[in-house]
Amino acid sequence: MRERGGITYTYDSQGVKIRQGTAERVIALTWLFGAGHYARTPVFQNGDQWVEHRLSWYAAPGRLSLTPGHSLQPAEDLDKAGGITQSTANAQRCFACHKTGDRPGVHCENCHGAQGNHPTANTIRRDSSVAACATCHRSPAREYASPMPEVEDPLSVRFAPVGFLVSKCYQKSAGKFTCVSCHDPHQSVAASATYDKTCTGCHAPKAKAACPRALDCASCHMPKSTPAPYLTFTDHRIRK
């Protein structure tokens, strides 16, 4: 891949070779963050610091493009082409959600804690609160001036709890309506979403009958948003 400004990136199974004129840097990309539904972002170590690579692979177009949060201007040198160095605290937060111990990915212990041998039903940790999911899927990092966080910060739709926590459905449920009301945490999001069944479980049948759409509540009440190129999310601030 060639970036505006002349820097080129060549990838293989070991990492990336970055060239600028006659200068060259070879980087071993040791981790890929992301399940691949939306994107995968390479991460590598530079000394004792972790660096988020400048380019990510996006599923929608099936190609590389700029990682969110990186400068739109062409990289000035090979270091900037490599990516953005992360603070120790930020790197730790990333790895806490993208790996389990020394294993890549999310495994039982991420949600249920270390249990040694397979846990019995009476010892497994059961926490279906939004806060449990927000540990990785992000709770609001700040207070918003209005009840519409997606207007103040379009990128906030990347993090479902941000909009969900200010939705009327959640607030009127006294905490009983949570992420697992619609999603099975042991399945992929696409396979486990049961919006219509959950909606009709609370809303009167006559309200459903009056709706011009027989199914698919989420398409109107939880519209999709594309806050950045190639990234489309369901906005979890449930509209009336």
C-alpha positions in Angstrom: 0.0 0.0 0.0 1.2 3.5 -0.8 0.3 6.5 1.3 0.0 10.1 0.1 3.5 11.5 0.6 5.2 8.5 -0.8 5.5 6.1 2.2 4.8 2.5 1.2 3.7 -0.4 3.4 4.4 -4.1 2.4 2.8 -6.8 4.6 3.6 -10.5 5.1 2.8 -13.1 7.7 5.5 -11.6 10.0 4.7 -8.0 9.9 5.2 -4.9 7.8 8.1 -3.3 5.8 7.8 0.5 5.7 9.8 2.5 3.1 10.3 6.2 2.6 12.7 6.8 -0.3 15.8 4.7 0.5 15.0 4.4 4.2 13.3 1.3 5.4 11.9 -0.1 8.7 10.7 -3.6 9.3 8.2 -4.1 12.1 7.0 -7.4 13.6 3.3 -7.0 14.2 2.8 -9.2 17.2 -0.9 -8.7 18.0 -4.1 -8.0 16.1 -6.9 -6.3 18.0 -10.5 -6.9 16.8 -12.6 -9.9 16.0 -12.8 -8.9 12.4 -16.5 -8.1 12.2 -15.6 -4.5 11.7 -11.8 -4.2 11.6 -8.5 -5.5 12.9 -5.8 -3.2 14.2 -2.2 -4.4 14.5 -0.2 -3.6 17.6 3.5 -4.0 18.1 6.1 -3.4 20.8 8.9 -0.8 20.5 11.2 -1.4 23.4 9.0 -1.4 26.5 6.2 0.5 24.9 3.3 -0.6 22.8 2.4 1.1 19.5 -0.9 1.1 17.7 -0.3 0.7 14.0 -1.3 3.6 11.7 -3.3 1.3 9.4 -6.1 -1.2 10.1 -7.8 -3.8 8.0 -11.5 -3.1 7.5 -14.0 -5.8 6.8 -16.5 -3.7 4.8 -14.2 -2.7 1.9 -11.8 -5.6 2.5 -8.8 -3.4 2.6 -6.4 -1.3 4.7 -7.2 2.2 5.7 -6.3 4.7 8.5 -6.8 3.6 12.1 -9.3 5.8 13.9 -7.7 8.6 15.9 -4.6 8.8 13.6 -3.7 11.9 11.7 -5.3 12.4 8.3 -2.1 14.0 7.1 0.5 11.8 5.5 3.0 10.4 7.9 6.1 12.6 8.1 8.6 9.8 8.8 9.0 6.1 9.4 8.2 6.4 13.1 4.9 8.2 12.5 4.2 5.7 9.8 4.6 2.9 12.3 1.8 4.3 14.5 1.0 6.0 17.8 2.8 5.0 21.0 0.4 4.2 23.8 0.8 5.0 27.5 1.3 2.0 29.8 -2.1 2.5 31.3 -3.9 2.7 28.0 -2.0 -0.4 26.7 -3.0 -2.3 29.8 -6.7 -1.4 29.3 -6.5 -2.6 25.7 -4.9 -5.9 26.5 -7.3 -6.5 29.4 -10.2 -6.7 27.0 -8.5 -8.3 24.0 -6.7 -11.2 25.7 -7.2 -13.6 28.6 -4.0 -14.2 30.5 -1.5 -15.0 27.8 -4.1 -16.1 25.3 -5.5 -13.9 22.5 -9.2 -13.2 22.5 -12.0 -13.3 25.1 -12.4 -16.4 27.1 -14.5 -17.5 30.1 -12.3 -15.9 32.7 -12.7 -12.4 31.3 -16.3 -12.3 32.5 -16.4 -15.1 35.1 -13.1 -14.7 36.8 -10.4 -17.3 37.3 -12.0 -20.5 38.6 -9.2 -23.1 38.3 -11.0 -26.2 37.2 -14.3 -25.8 35.4 -16.6 -24.0 37.8 -19.7 -25.4 39.3 -22.9 -23.6 38.9 -22.9 -22.2 42.5 -19.4 -20.7 42.2 -19.5 -19.0 38.8 -19.7 -15.2 38.9 -23.1 -14.0 37.6 -23.3 -10.3 36.7 -25.7 -9.3 34.0 -25.5 -5.6 34.7 -24.6 -3.0 32.0 -21.6 -2.2 34.1 -20.2 -5.7 33.6 -20.4 -5.3 29.8 -19.2 -1.7 29.9 -15.9 -2.9 31.4 -14.8 -3.4 27.8 -17.6 -2.0 25.7 -17.1 1.3 27.5 -19.3 3.4 29.8 -19.5 7.2 29.3 -16.1 8.8 29.8 -17.7 12.1 30.5 -21.1 13.7 31.1 -22.9 15.0 28.1 -24.8 18.3 28.1 -27.8 16.7 26.4 -29.5 13.3 26.5 -28.2 12.7 22.9 -24.5 11.7 23.2 -24.4 10.7 19.6 -25.0 14.3 18.6 -22.2 15.7 20.8 -19.8 13.0 19.9 -20.7 10.9 16.9 -17.9 8.4 17.7 -19.7 7.5 21.0 -22.0 5.1 19.0 -19.0 2.8 18.9 -19.7 2.1 22.6 -23.2 0.7 23.1 -23.5 1.5 26.9 -23.0 5.2 26.2 -26.3 5.6 24.4 -28.1 2.7 26.2 -27.7 4.2 29.7 -29.5 7.4 28.7 -32.3 5.7 26.8 -35.8 5.9 28.4 -36.2 2.1 28.1 -33.2 1.5 30.3 -34.0 4.3 32.8 -37.6 3.2 33.3 -36.6 -0.4 33.9 -34.9 0.4 37.2 -31.8 -1.5 36.0 -33.7 -4.7 35.0 -33.3 -4.0 31.2 -29.6 -4.8 30.5 -27.4 -5.9 27.6 -28.2 -9.6 28.1 -31.9 -8.8 27.7 -31.2 -8.8 23.9 -27.7 -10.4 23.6 -26.5 -13.8 24.6 -22.9 -13.1 25.7 -21.9 -16.6 24.6 -22.7 -16.0 21.0 -21.7 -13.4 18.4 -23.7 -10.2 18.4 -25.3 -10.9 15.0 -26.5 -14.3 16.1 -27.8 -13.4 19.5 -29.7 -10.1 19.0 -33.4 -10.5 19.8 -34.6 -6.9 19.7 -38.2 -7.5 18.6 -38.9 -10.2 21.2 -37.5 -8.0 23.9 -39.4 -4.9 22.8 -42.8 -6.8 22.6 -42.1 -8.2 26.1 -42.6 -4.8 27.6 -44.6 -2.8 25.0 -48.3 -3.5 24.7 -49.4 -5.6 21.7 -51.6 -2.7 20.5 -48.5 -0.4 20.3 -46.9 -3.0 18.1 -50.0 -3.4 16.0 -50.1 0.4 15.4 -46.6 0.3 14.0 -46.4 0.5 10.2 -43.6 -2.1 10.3 -44.5 -5.6 11.5 -41.0 -6.5 12.5 -37.5 -5.0 13.1 -38.0 -2.4 15.8 -34.3 -1.6 15.9 -34.3 -0.2 12.3 -36.3 2.8 13.4 -35.7 3.0 17.2 -32.0 2.1 17.1 -30.8 3.4 13.8 -27.4 2.5 12.4 -24.7 5.2 12.3 -21.4 5.4 10.4 -19.2 7.7 12.5 -16.0 6.9 10.7 -15.2 5.4 7.3 -16.0 1.7 7.0 -17.4 1.5 10.6 -21.1 1.2 11.0 -22.7 0.6 14.4 -26.2 0.3 15.9 -26.9 3.3 18.1 -28.1 2.0 21.4 -29.9 5.2 22.5 -33.4 3.7 22.0 -35.7 6.4 20.5 -39.4 6.7 21.2 
